[in-house]
Amino acid sequence: MNIEEKEECRKILFITGTRADYGKIKSLIKSVEASEEFEAYVFVSGMHILNTFGGTYREVLKDHYKNTYVAFGLANTKSMSYDLGDTICNLSGYVRSVEPDMIVIHGDRIDALAGAVVGALNNIRVVHIEGGELSGTIDESIRHAISKFAHIHMVCNEEAKQRLIQLGEEQKHIHVIGSPDIDIMMSDKLPTLEEALDKYEIPFRDYGILMYHPVTTEYDGIGDKVQNLVDAAIASGKNYIAVYPNNDLGSEIIMNEYKRLDGNKHFKIFPSLRFEHFLTLLKNAEFMMGNSSAGVRETSVYGVPAIDIGNRQSGRYSLNLSPNIQHVYEKRDDILKAISQIDKHRIRTSAFGDGNSTKRFMEILQEEEIWEFKLQKQFVDLEM
């Protein structure tokens, strides 16, 4: 490629704030990085830069993209509103220096909201991955707000598309591509179970995975709820791989409760796991429990029984369409009963994609119409 061709490459800026959203967009970044038509830029912020949660910015750096910026200067307080403003300011400066042609964001975190705001206010095309879904808690409001700022939507399924149409978005700018992380889940390049167990020094092959995040709108009750969850996990007598919660308000309560598990041979607790190794461990798990979105989506792809606990994923799935999932609240005996019934829910099913999301993403980027339509948005009324 000569210099003139290089200068004509369109710049695609990806924003990642958590280990979870990075796993969702990783295949997209790599595909853009390998393209001769585009240049990939990666803005790393939020939970990634907190050493308490594993300092997962290192996982992004290990993938050796040509253009990666880690926003070490961000404050990361306990105030989501303050952190949002801080991220907007930092990202605005980076955008001025890079001058991207497009910003790609995922999901419902404040880092994605910052990207949507900065893009929209600077007349930069914003692509939102996995809009139109139901999240529960404040995340759902953030997700829908992002959709209203975004110009292009790449959603998992028709249900999500219909919700965006309800929000007044133009159908021609909504593309059903599936969930990009399924592309990695279906890959034949994942580490083996032995490699994953050895890497993290996990002494058992039979285990459940425990991931429980704070529900910010239920802050006052988090202590009692996570205590019941840990009580049930201990009483079950099973082995567990537990992963720290995200950094939302209340995470410190959950991590303090996990200190009860120190020295318990049935538990291995990690601040974070590399995405590909996490997928291998999940694929081979007896079951997963908690309130992570992985218990809704990734478990269904692999047919791993899941116990969804509490309200965080409320409305995100149907028990009829996701028969691998049991739903219970944070009550010790109810959780134990669900654990005893996991073998009845070893059913594989998914309405979130077929492993070709990255291919569809790149095909859309190569359409000239994507780059030519006017950015001024108008609300589209439903036909009465």
N, C-alpha and C positions, 0 to 999 in steps of 0.2 A: 504494500500500500504506500503510495507516495504522499508527500506532505499535503498537496491540494486535496486529495481524497480524504485524508485524516481530518482536515479542517471542516469538511462537509458532514462529518458524522454528527448525528443528533445525540444530544446528551440526555441520558435517562438517570435521574436521581432517585435512588431507593432509600427509604427511611426505615430504620429498625430500632425499636426501643426495648424489646424483650427477647428472651431466648425463644419464646413461642412464635412471635411474628417472624423472626428470622428463619425459623424452620419452614414457615409457610411460603416465604418469597425467595428462599435460597436458590431454588432451581431456576427461577426467573432471572435473578441477577447473573448467574453463571451463563445462561443462554445469551443474555445481552452482552456480557463480557466477551463471549466467543464470536460475536457477530462483527462483520466488517462494516455494517451500516450504522451501528450505534456505539456509544461509549457509556459504560456503566460507572456511576458514582454512588457511594454508599455513605450515608450519614448515620453514625452510631451514637445512640443517646440512651437516656432513661435508665432502666434497670440494668442494662449491659455494663454500665461503668461502676456499679456498686460491688465492691469486693465481698460484702456480706452475702450477696446472692451469687457468688461464684466469679465475679468479674468476667462475664461472658463476652465482653468486647474482644477478648483474646480468641474466642472461637471464630469470630468474624475475621480477625486478622490472619488466622491460620489458613483461610481460604485464598489469601494472596491476590485480592483484587488490585487492579492498578491504581484505583482512586478510592481510598477509604479515609474518612475523617471521623475520628473519635472525639466527641464533644466532652472532653474531660472537665471543662470549666462550668458545667451545669451544676446548679445548687443541690438538687435532689433533697428537698425538704419533705416534711410529712403533709404539706399542703398541695393538693392536686392543682388548685387554681394558680398558686405561685409558680409551681413547676411548669405548668403550661405556658405561662407568660415568659418564663426564663427560656424555655425551649424555643418559643417563637422568636425571641430576640436573637438567640445564638444561630438558629437556622436561617434567619433573614440575612445575617452577615455572610454565612456560607453561600447562600443562594446568589447574593450579589457578586461574589467572587467567581463562582462556577458558571452562572448563567445557564441553567439547564433548560432544555426544551420541554421536559416532562418530569413530573414528580409522581412516583408510585408509592402508595401507602397501603397498609393492610389493617383491617379489623377495627378495633374500638378503643385503643389506648390513646393517652393524651399526646404521645409523640406523633401518632398518625393525624390527630386533630390539628396539631401545630403545622404539620406538612400541608394539610388541606387549606388552612387559613393563609399560610404564606404563599402557597401556589395561587389560590384564587385572587388574593389581593395584589399579586404581581403579574397577573395575566399569563400564568404558566399552566399548561394543561395538567390536570390532576387526575390520576387513575386510582380508583379505590378498589382494592381486592377484597372480596367477601363482604360486600355491603348487603343490605336487605335482610339480614339475619336477626334473630332474637337472642339477646345476651343475658338479660336479667340485670339487676342493679343499675348503677349509673352508666355502666358500659353501653347499655342499649341506647341511651340518649346520645352518648358520644358517637356511636356508630351511625345513627341516623343523621346527626348533625354533619358528620363527615360527608355523608352521601349528598347532602344539599350543597356543600362546597365543591364536590368533585364534578368533573365534566364527563368522565368516562367510567363506566362501572363494569367490572368483571366479576361475575357472581358464580356461586356454586351450582345453583339449580333454578328451576322455573319458579318455585315458591319464593325465593329471594327476589327474582325478577319482578314478580307480581307485587311484592311489597314496595319495591322502588317505584313502580308505576303508581301505586297508591300515594306515594310521597310526591308525585307530580313530576317525575323524571321522564325524559323522552325515551321511548322504546328503542329508537335506533342507536342510542348510546349505551344500551345495556347488553352485555355479551355474556352468555352462559359458557363458562370455561371449566367449571369444576374447581375443586380445591387443589392448589398447586402442591401441597405437601404429599398428596397421594402419589404424585409422580415419583417422589423419593421413596415413599413406602413400598411401591411396587418394584423398585430398583433391585437388580441382582448384585449390586455393589455394596449392600449393607454389610457391616461386620458380622461375623458369626457369633452365636451365643457365647462360645468359649472365649472369644476375643473380648466381648463386652464384660463378661464376668471377671476376666483377668485384669482388664484395664482398671476396673473400679474395686477390685479385691472383694468381690461378693462371694461369700462362702457357701451359698445355697443355690440350687437349681430350681427349686419349687418355691414360688413366692407370689405375693400380690404387690401391686404398685399403689402407693398412697400419695395423693396430691390434693391438698386442701388449701384454698385461697380465701382471704377475707372477703366478706360481703360488706361493702362500705356503708350501705344503708341499714345494716344490722349490727353496727359496731358494738353497741352495749351488750349484746348477747354472745359475742364471739368466744369469750372465755369459757362459758358453760358448754357451748356447742363443740368446741374442739376438745374439751375434756372428755365429753361423752364419746367422741370419735376415737380418741386415743385409748380410752377404757375398753371399747369394743375391740379394737385392733389387738390389744394385749390379751384380752380374754379369749380371742379366737384361737390362739396358739399357733397361728400361721406365721410364716416369714414375710417380711415386707421390705421393699425398696421404697424409701420415702424421699420426696424431693421438696425442698423449701417452697413456700408460697411466693407469689409475686410481691412486689414492694408496696402494695396498696395499704391504706390506713388499716391497722389491725394485724399486719403481718408479724409484728414483734410479739403479739399475744400467742400466735400459733407457734412461733419458734421457741418461745419460752416453755410452752407445753411439751414440745418435742424433747426438751431436756430430760423429761422423765424417762426417755428411752435410752439415754446414755448407758452403755454397758450391757444393754439387753441383746443377747446373741441373736434374737429373731429380727432385729432391725438394723438396716444400713441406711444412714441418712446423708443426703448430699445437697449442697447448695444449688447445684445444677448438674445436668448431664448433657454431653454432646448429642446433638439431635439424632444423628444416625445410630449412635449406641443406645439412646433412649428407645428408638423405634424397635431395635432388635430385642431389647429387654421387654418391651410391651408386647411384641408379637409372641413371645414365649412365656408370658405371665399366665398364672392361673386366673387372675382377675385384676381389675383396677377399681379403686374406690376413692371417693372424694368429690370435688366439684369442679375439676378442670375440664375445659372443652375437649381435651384429649379423650376423656371418658365418654364423650358423646360421638365424636367423629372418628378418631383413629381406632378406637376399640371396635367400632362397627365394621371398618374395613378389614380388620384382621379376625373378626369373629371372637374377640376376647370378651368374656362377661364383664359388665360394668355395673357398679353400684353408685348411682348419682345421688349425692347427699345434699339436702337443703334446697335453697331457692336460687342459687347463682345461675344455673342453666335453665331456669324456668321458661317454658315455652319454646325451647330450642329444638325439641324433638318430640315425637309421638311414640309412646310405648308400643303402639301397634306396628309402626313402621321401623322401630328400632328394638326388636325383641331381645337383643343382647343386654339391654339396660333394665335394671330395677331402680325404682326411685323410692327413697326413704328420707325421713328427716333426722336431725342429729339426736337420736335416742339410742342409747346403748343396745337395748334388746332388739330393736327393729333392725339395727345394722347387723347384729349377730345373726338374726334370722335370714337376712338377705345373703350373708356370706355362706350360710348353710345351703343355699339354693343356687349357687353359681353354676353348677353343672347343667341346670335346666336352661341356661341362657348362653350357651356356647354356640351362637348363631351368627353367621357372617352375612352382612347386608350393608349397603351404603347408597345413599342418595346424594352423595357429595362429589362425584367425579369418577373417571375411569382411568386416570393416569396419563392423560394427554393434555393437561392444562397448559404446560409450558409451550407445547407446539401451537396451541390455539392462541396463546398470548403473543407469541412472535408473529404469527400470521396477521393478527390485528394491528400490531405495530407497523407492519409493512404495507398497510392499506393507506393510500394517500389521503383518503377522506378523514381519517383520524387526525391528520395534521392540518387540515384546511378549514374545518367548520369553525364558525364564530363562537367565541367563548362565552358570550352573554347568554345566561340561562333564562328560561321562562318556565313558569309553572304550567304543567299540562293537566287540565281538569279531566276527571273521569267522565266518560260518556254516561249520561243519565237515561 
